[in-house]
């Protein structure tokens, strides 16, 4: 609820509607924002904005495409290759699809697609073949198990951990993040008042590309920043 607290503390007369898929994050945000009356919480995803808002029109929308550090540090979520936990990765625990299902059950072509397009890992076919060979003998159960396996067969250039982009791809696929973003942006135009603002905080080039293309293609949108606004060194 950090951004929400900042907005609610601005001194301006606003009413804030907070939407999140993770019930635990909503509980934490409610506690952090308990001093404010002008706020409402809804469990759900922004890909369903129109339904969640019940056709209510709003003056502004903030899409925060990141997830919480609390989620990352929670072993049960399985979002980190540095903390051992089940291969879950779901934001919404009510969803049926987990990273375990993708890794152990999806076909070769589908695994290749997500690692190539979501993880941007070139020539990943050999690695996918090794994943399939391994899961025939023993299923991947935990984050550490999969991370260790990737470290044995894949060497990443630069400073990032070899498993980083594999975990990114699995997380995006598990939560269908890119399609949810596309739909959420479309939904935003249905609920935004004339003259309203849309602000998007993105964290990778895949998200950034979708947002830029959307803003560029929609005639009813006027882009207010020529280039994406990036954080200063102090803010980072």
C-alpha positions as CSV (number, residue, x, y, z in Angstrom):
1,X,0.0,0.0,0.0
2,X,3.0,2.4,-0.4
3,X,1.7,4.2,-3.4
4,X,-1.8,4.3,-2.0
5,X,-0.6,5.8,1.2
6,X,1.3,8.5,-0.7
7,X,-1.8,9.4,-2.7
8,X,-4.1,9.4,0.3
9,X,-1.7,11.6,2.2
10,X,-1.5,14.1,-0.6
11,X,-4.0,16.4,1.0
12,X,-6.2,16.4,-2.0
13,X,-9.8,15.3,-1.9
14,X,-9.7,11.8,-3.4
15,X,-11.4,8.4,-3.0
16,X,-9.1,5.5,-3.8
17,X,-10.2,2.0,-5.0
18,X,-7.4,-0.6,-4.4
19,X,-7.4,-3.8,-6.5
20,X,-5.2,-6.8,-5.9
21,X,-5.3,-10.5,-6.6
22,X,-3.5,-11.5,-3.4
23,X,-5.7,-11.6,-0.3
24,X,-2.7,-11.4,2.0
25,X,-1.5,-8.2,0.3
26,X,-5.0,-6.7,0.7
27,X,-4.9,-7.5,4.5
28,X,-1.5,-5.9,4.9
29,X,-2.6,-2.8,2.9
30,X,-5.8,-2.5,5.0
31,X,-3.7,-2.4,8.1
32,X,-1.3,0.1,6.7
33,X,-4.1,2.3,5.5
34,X,-6.4,1.9,8.5
35,X,-6.2,5.7,9.3
36,X,-7.9,6.6,6.0
37,X,-11.6,6.4,5.4
38,X,-11.6,7.4,1.8
39,X,-10.4,4.0,0.4
40,X,-12.1,0.8,-0.7
41,X,-10.5,-2.7,-1.4
42,X,-11.4,-5.2,-4.1
43,X,-9.9,-8.6,-4.7
44,X,-9.4,-9.1,-8.4
45,X,-7.3,-8.2,-11.4
46,X,-7.2,-5.1,-13.5
47,X,-8.1,-7.2,-16.6
48,X,-11.6,-7.2,-15.1
49,X,-11.8,-3.5,-14.3
50,X,-15.2,-2.7,-15.8
51,X,-16.9,-5.6,-13.9
52,X,-15.0,-4.9,-10.6
53,X,-15.9,-1.2,-10.7
54,X,-19.5,-2.0,-11.7
55,X,-19.4,0.5,-14.5
56,X,-18.3,3.3,-12.1
57,X,-16.2,5.9,-13.9
58,X,-12.9,7.1,-12.4
59,X,-10.6,10.1,-12.8
60,X,-7.3,8.2,-12.7
61,X,-5.8,4.8,-12.9
62,X,-2.4,3.6,-11.6
63,X,-1.2,0.3,-12.9
64,X,1.6,-1.0,-10.7
65,X,2.9,-4.1,-12.6
66,X,5.3,-5.1,-9.9
67,X,4.8,-7.4,-7.0
68,X,5.6,-6.9,-3.3
69,X,8.9,-7.8,-1.7
70,X,6.8,-9.5,0.9
71,X,5.5,-11.9,-1.8
72,X,9.1,-12.5,-3.0
73,X,10.3,-13.3,0.5
74,X,7.4,-15.7,1.2
75,X,8.6,-19.3,0.6
76,X,5.0,-20.5,0.0
77,X,4.7,-18.2,-3.1
78,X,7.7,-19.8,-4.8
79,X,8.6,-16.6,-6.6
80,X,12.3,-16.5,-5.6
81,X,15.1,-18.9,-6.7
82,X,17.0,-17.9,-3.6
83,X,14.4,-19.1,-1.2
84,X,13.3,-22.7,-1.3
85,X,9.6,-23.3,-1.6
86,X,7.0,-25.0,-3.7
87,X,6.8,-24.2,-7.4
88,X,3.6,-22.1,-7.1
89,X,4.1,-18.5,-8.3
90,X,0.4,-17.7,-8.2
91,X,-0.6,-14.2,-7.1
92,X,-4.2,-15.4,-6.8
93,X,-4.2,-18.7,-4.8
94,X,-7.7,-19.3,-6.2
95,X,-6.2,-19.8,-9.7
96,X,-5.8,-23.5,-10.8
97,X,-2.5,-23.1,-12.8
98,X,0.8,-23.3,-10.9
99,X,4.4,-23.1,-12.0
100,X,4.7,-26.8,-11.1
101,X,2.0,-27.6,-13.6
102,X,3.7,-25.7,-16.4
103,X,7.2,-27.1,-15.7
104,X,6.0,-30.7,-15.3
105,X,3.1,-31.0,-17.6
106,X,3.3,-28.5,-20.5
107,X,4.4,-29.8,-23.9
108,X,7.8,-29.0,-25.5
109,X,6.5,-26.3,-27.8
110,X,4.7,-24.5,-25.0
111,X,7.7,-24.5,-22.7
112,X,9.9,-23.3,-25.6
113,X,7.5,-20.5,-26.3
114,X,7.4,-19.1,-22.8
115,X,11.2,-19.3,-22.2
116,X,11.9,-17.7,-25.6
117,X,9.2,-15.0,-25.5
118,X,8.7,-14.3,-21.8
119,X,12.3,-15.0,-20.6
120,X,13.9,-13.9,-23.8
121,X,16.2,-16.8,-23.7
122,X,17.6,-17.6,-27.1
123,X,18.2,-21.1,-28.3
124,X,16.4,-22.6,-25.3
125,X,15.3,-25.7,-27.1
126,X,18.2,-27.8,-25.7
127,X,17.4,-26.7,-22.2
128,X,13.7,-27.6,-22.7
129,X,14.7,-31.0,-23.9
130,X,16.7,-31.5,-20.8
131,X,13.8,-30.4,-18.6
132,X,11.6,-32.9,-20.3
133,X,14.2,-35.7,-19.9
134,X,14.6,-34.8,-16.2
135,X,10.8,-34.7,-15.4
136,X,10.3,-38.1,-16.9
137,X,12.5,-39.5,-14.2
138,X,11.6,-37.1,-11.4
139,X,9.2,-34.2,-11.3
140,X,10.4,-30.7,-10.3
141,X,8.9,-30.0,-6.9
142,X,10.7,-27.0,-5.4
143,X,12.2,-23.7,-6.5
144,X,15.7,-24.7,-5.3
145,X,15.4,-28.0,-7.2
146,X,14.7,-26.2,-10.5
147,X,17.2,-23.4,-9.8
148,X,20.0,-25.9,-9.1
149,X,19.1,-27.8,-12.3
150,X,19.3,-24.7,-14.4
151,X,22.6,-23.7,-12.8
152,X,24.0,-27.1,-13.9
153,X,23.0,-26.9,-17.5
154,X,22.9,-23.1,-18.3
155,X,25.5,-20.4,-18.0
156,X,24.2,-16.8,-18.1
157,X,26.5,-14.1,-19.4
158,X,26.8,-11.1,-17.1
159,X,26.0,-10.8,-13.4
160,X,22.5,-12.1,-13.2
161,X,21.8,-15.5,-11.8
162,X,21.3,-18.3,-14.4
163,X,17.8,-19.0,-13.2
164,X,16.5,-15.4,-13.3
165,X,14.9,-15.4,-16.7
166,X,13.5,-18.9,-16.4
167,X,11.7,-17.8,-13.2
168,X,10.5,-14.6,-14.9
169,X,9.1,-16.7,-17.7
170,X,7.4,-19.1,-15.4
171,X,5.9,-16.3,-13.3
172,X,4.5,-14.5,-16.3
173,X,3.0,-17.7,-17.7
174,X,1.5,-18.8,-14.4
175,X,-0.3,-15.5,-13.9
176,X,-0.9,-14.8,-17.6
177,X,0.6,-11.4,-16.9
178,X,1.0,-10.0,-20.4
179,X,-2.5,-10.9,-21.6
180,X,-3.9,-9.5,-18.3
181,X,-2.0,-6.2,-19.0
182,X,-3.3,-5.9,-22.5
183,X,-6.9,-6.5,-21.4
184,X,-6.4,-4.2,-18.4
185,X,-5.3,-1.4,-20.6
186,X,-8.3,-1.9,-22.9
187,X,-10.6,-2.0,-19.8
188,X,-9.1,1.2,-18.5
189,X,-10.6,3.2,-21.4
190,X,-14.1,1.9,-20.5
191,X,-13.9,3.2,-16.9
192,X,-11.8,6.4,-17.3
193,X,-13.6,9.7,-17.4
194,X,-12.8,12.2,-20.2
195,X,-9.6,14.0,-19.3
196,X,-8.6,11.3,-16.9
197,X,-5.1,10.0,-16.5
198,X,-3.5,6.6,-16.8
199,X,-0.1,6.0,-15.3
200,X,1.7,2.7,-15.6
201,X,4.7,1.5,-13.6
202,X,6.4,-1.3,-15.6
203,X,9.5,-3.4,-14.7
204,X,10.6,-5.1,-17.9
205,X,10.9,-4.6,-21.6
206,X,7.9,-6.9,-22.4
207,X,5.5,-4.8,-20.3
208,X,7.0,-1.6,-21.5
209,X,6.5,-2.6,-25.2
210,X,2.8,-3.4,-24.6
211,X,2.2,-0.1,-22.8
212,X,4.0,2.0,-25.4
213,X,2.2,0.3,-28.3
214,X,-1.2,0.7,-26.6
215,X,-0.7,4.4,-26.0
216,X,0.6,4.9,-29.5
217,X,-2.3,3.1,-31.2
218,X,-5.2,4.6,-29.3
219,X,-6.5,7.9,-30.9
220,X,-8.4,8.8,-27.7
221,X,-5.2,8.9,-25.7
222,X,-2.7,11.7,-25.6
223,X,0.7,10.6,-24.4
224,X,2.0,13.1,-21.8
225,X,5.6,12.0,-21.7
226,X,7.8,11.7,-24.8
227,X,9.9,9.0,-23.1
228,X,9.3,6.7,-20.2
229,X,10.0,8.4,-16.8
230,X,12.8,6.5,-15.1
231,X,13.7,6.7,-11.4
232,X,16.6,8.8,-10.2
233,X,19.7,7.2,-8.6
234,X,18.4,8.5,-5.2
235,X,15.0,6.9,-5.7
236,X,16.5,3.6,-6.6
